[in-house]
Amino acid sequence: MEDQLEAEAAAGATAQRTAPRKRQARGERRIAEILTAAARVLAAQGYERTTTNAIAAEAGISPGSLYQYFRNKDEIAAELATTYAAGLRAAHEAAFDLTDVTGLTPAETIDRVIDPILAFNVANPGFKALHARPDMPPGLAAATRPIHEALRGRVVGLLETRFPERSAVERNLAAQLMIQVVQAAMPSITTADADERPVIITEVKRMLGAYVRELAER
């Protein structure tokens, strides 16, 4: 009898220890579902037209359930901003994981740099909905500004390796223009259907390649 009581007590203690973890795990899953739904709604409707009711409906929950985790749309946007900033940083690190660009052709270098950044933007359509806002959320602006500055520095570094004879002014201007070309094309790339997207990407890379060749021939 004592053994049975001890076993029941141990089982109860284990349940008490694991219950909070289970509740926390469920909460984390629900937050992830809300954020995923919010990204889809943002991508489809834009920030201004997005509502918490629309996000809740997309997530398959009631507005009341959503408010257990986020008080309003701005809090959801702030959480997405943190997630996007981390993902964007990882994409840039993957893009510039180049040990020796001198052994790559310009086209291969462009592929290695552009593809991870394109993959991030395609996988996170809600990012552009937030990032393209004239009144970008302060959290997103603050989180992504140093990442974008680092991106520009990395592009300049690649150009310096490729074209050491060019002046710093030329390399900085070239980096700025190449980044702007990709940014300008990104909405068309992320909203294109599966058949059209590779065609647009190929054209963007061709433009960048032509610019790099022209830079080399000056």
C-alpha positions as CSV (number, residue, x, y, z in Angstrom):
1,M,0.0,0.0,0.0
2,E,2.8,2.4,0.9
3,D,4.5,1.6,-2.4
4,Q,1.3,2.5,-4.3
5,L,1.0,5.8,-2.4
6,E,4.6,6.7,-3.0
7,A,4.2,5.9,-6.7
8,E,1.0,8.0,-6.9
9,A,2.8,10.9,-5.1
10,A,5.8,10.6,-7.5
11,A,3.4,10.6,-10.5
12,G,1.7,13.7,-9.1
13,A,4.9,15.5,-8.6
14,T,6.1,14.7,-12.1
15,A,2.8,16.0,-13.5
16,Q,3.2,19.3,-11.5
17,R,6.7,19.7,-12.9
18,T,5.8,19.0,-16.5
19,A,2.4,20.8,-16.7
20,P,3.9,24.4,-16.8
21,R,6.4,23.3,-19.5
22,K,3.5,21.8,-21.5
23,R,1.5,25.0,-21.1
24,Q,4.5,27.0,-22.1
25,A,5.1,24.9,-25.1
26,R,1.4,25.2,-26.2
27,G,1.7,29.0,-25.7
28,E,4.8,29.1,-27.8
29,R,3.1,27.1,-30.6
30,R,0.1,29.4,-30.5
31,I,2.3,32.5,-30.7
32,A,4.1,31.0,-33.7
33,E,0.7,30.3,-35.3
34,I,-0.4,33.8,-34.7
35,L,2.8,35.3,-36.2
36,T,2.6,33.0,-39.2
37,A,-1.0,34.0,-39.8
38,A,-0.1,37.7,-39.3
39,A,2.7,37.5,-41.9
40,R,0.2,36.0,-44.4
41,V,-2.4,38.7,-43.7
42,L,0.2,41.5,-43.9
43,A,1.5,40.2,-47.2
44,A,-2.0,40.1,-48.7
45,Q,-3.5,43.3,-47.2
46,G,-0.6,45.5,-46.1
47,Y,-0.1,46.9,-42.7
48,E,-2.8,49.6,-42.6
49,R,-5.6,47.2,-43.7
50,T,-4.6,44.4,-41.5
51,T,-6.7,43.9,-38.3
52,T,-6.3,41.7,-35.3
53,N,-9.7,40.1,-36.3
54,A,-8.3,39.2,-39.7
55,I,-5.2,37.7,-38.1
56,A,-7.2,35.7,-35.6
57,A,-9.4,34.4,-38.4
58,E,-6.3,33.4,-40.4
59,A,-4.9,31.6,-37.4
60,G,-8.2,29.8,-36.8
61,I,-8.7,31.2,-33.3
62,S,-11.0,33.7,-31.7
63,P,-10.0,37.4,-31.2
64,G,-10.2,36.8,-27.5
65,S,-7.6,34.0,-27.7
66,L,-5.3,36.2,-29.7
67,Y,-5.6,38.9,-27.1
68,Q,-4.2,36.5,-24.5
69,Y,-0.9,36.8,-26.3
70,F,-0.9,40.2,-28.0
71,R,-2.8,43.3,-27.0
72,N,-2.9,44.9,-30.5
73,K,-1.5,44.8,-34.0
74,D,1.5,46.9,-33.1
75,E,2.7,44.2,-30.6
76,I,2.3,41.6,-33.3
77,A,4.3,43.7,-35.7
78,A,7.0,44.3,-33.0
79,E,7.4,40.5,-32.4
80,L,7.5,39.9,-36.2
81,A,10.2,42.6,-36.4
82,T,12.4,40.7,-33.9
83,T,11.9,37.5,-35.8
84,Y,12.6,39.0,-39.2
85,A,15.7,40.8,-38.0
86,A,17.2,37.5,-36.8
87,G,16.3,35.8,-40.1
88,L,17.6,38.6,-42.2
89,R,20.9,38.6,-40.3
90,A,21.2,34.9,-40.8
91,A,20.5,35.3,-44.5
92,H,23.2,37.9,-44.9
93,E,25.7,35.8,-43.1
94,A,24.9,32.9,-45.4
95,A,25.1,35.2,-48.4
96,F,28.6,36.3,-47.6
97,D,30.0,33.0,-46.4
98,L,32.6,33.2,-49.1
99,T,36.1,32.2,-48.2
100,D,37.7,33.1,-51.6
101,V,35.7,35.0,-54.2
102,T,38.7,35.3,-56.4
103,G,38.1,31.7,-57.4
104,L,34.5,32.4,-58.5
105,T,33.2,34.0,-61.7
106,P,31.1,37.2,-61.3
107,A,28.0,35.2,-62.1
108,E,28.8,32.6,-59.4
109,T,29.5,35.3,-56.9
110,I,26.2,37.0,-57.6
111,D,24.4,33.6,-57.2
112,R,26.1,32.9,-53.9
113,V,25.3,36.4,-52.6
114,I,21.8,36.9,-53.9
115,D,20.2,33.5,-53.4
116,P,20.1,33.4,-49.6
117,I,18.7,36.9,-49.5
118,L,16.0,36.1,-52.1
119,A,15.1,32.9,-50.2
120,F,14.6,34.9,-47.0
121,N,12.3,37.4,-48.7
122,V,10.3,34.8,-50.5
123,A,9.8,32.8,-47.3
124,N,8.8,35.9,-45.3
125,P,6.4,37.9,-47.4
126,G,5.2,39.8,-44.4
127,F,8.6,41.3,-44.0
128,K,8.2,43.6,-47.0
129,A,4.7,44.6,-45.8
130,L,6.4,46.0,-42.6
131,H,9.6,47.1,-44.2
132,A,8.0,49.0,-47.0
133,R,5.8,51.1,-44.7
134,P,6.6,54.9,-44.7
135,D,6.0,54.7,-40.9
136,M,8.0,51.6,-40.3
137,P,7.6,50.2,-36.7
138,P,10.5,51.7,-34.6
139,G,11.5,48.2,-33.5
140,L,11.9,46.9,-37.1
141,A,13.7,50.1,-38.2
142,A,16.1,49.9,-35.2
143,A,16.7,46.2,-35.6
144,T,17.3,46.1,-39.3
145,R,19.3,49.4,-39.8
146,P,22.6,47.9,-38.6
147,I,22.0,44.8,-40.6
148,H,21.5,46.8,-43.8
149,E,24.6,48.9,-43.0
150,A,26.6,45.7,-42.6
151,L,25.2,44.4,-45.9
152,R,26.5,47.5,-47.7
153,G,29.9,47.1,-46.0
154,R,30.0,43.5,-47.1
155,V,29.2,44.3,-50.7
156,V,31.8,47.0,-50.7
157,G,34.3,44.5,-49.4
158,L,33.5,42.1,-52.2
159,L,34.0,44.8,-54.7
160,E,37.3,45.8,-53.1
161,T,38.5,42.2,-53.5
162,R,37.4,42.1,-57.2
163,F,38.4,45.6,-58.1
164,P,41.2,46.9,-55.9
165,E,42.1,49.4,-58.6
166,R,38.8,51.2,-58.2
167,S,38.5,54.1,-55.8
168,A,36.6,53.8,-52.5
169,V,34.0,56.3,-53.9
170,E,33.4,54.1,-57.0
171,R,33.1,50.9,-54.9
172,N,30.7,52.6,-52.4
173,L,28.5,54.0,-55.2
174,A,28.5,50.6,-57.0
175,A,27.5,48.8,-53.8
176,Q,24.7,51.2,-53.1
177,L,23.3,51.0,-56.7
178,M,23.5,47.1,-56.7
179,I,21.6,46.9,-53.4
180,Q,19.0,49.3,-54.7
181,V,18.4,47.3,-57.8
182,V,17.8,44.2,-55.7
183,Q,15.5,46.0,-53.3
184,A,13.5,47.6,-56.1
185,A,13.0,44.2,-57.7
186,M,12.1,42.4,-54.5
187,P,8.3,43.1,-54.5
188,S,8.0,41.7,-58.0
189,I,10.0,38.6,-57.0
190,T,8.1,37.9,-53.8
191,T,4.6,38.4,-55.3
192,A,5.3,36.5,-58.6
193,D,3.9,33.0,-59.1
194,A,6.2,29.9,-59.1
195,D,6.6,30.0,-62.9
196,E,7.3,33.7,-63.2
197,R,9.7,34.1,-60.3
198,P,12.8,32.4,-61.8
199,V,12.5,34.5,-64.9
200,I,12.5,37.7,-62.9
201,I,15.4,36.5,-60.7
202,T,17.4,35.6,-63.8
203,E,16.8,39.1,-65.3
204,V,17.9,40.8,-62.0
205,K,21.1,38.7,-61.9
206,R,21.7,39.5,-65.6
207,M,21.5,43.2,-64.8
208,L,23.9,42.9,-61.9
209,G,26.3,40.8,-64.0
210,A,26.3,43.4,-66.8
211,Y,27.0,46.1,-64.3
212,V,29.9,44.2,-62.8
213,R,31.4,43.5,-66.2
214,E,31.0,47.1,-67.1
215,L,32.8,48.1,-63.9
216,A,35.6,45.7,-64.8
217,E,36.0,47.2,-68.2
218,R,36.2,50.9,-67.2
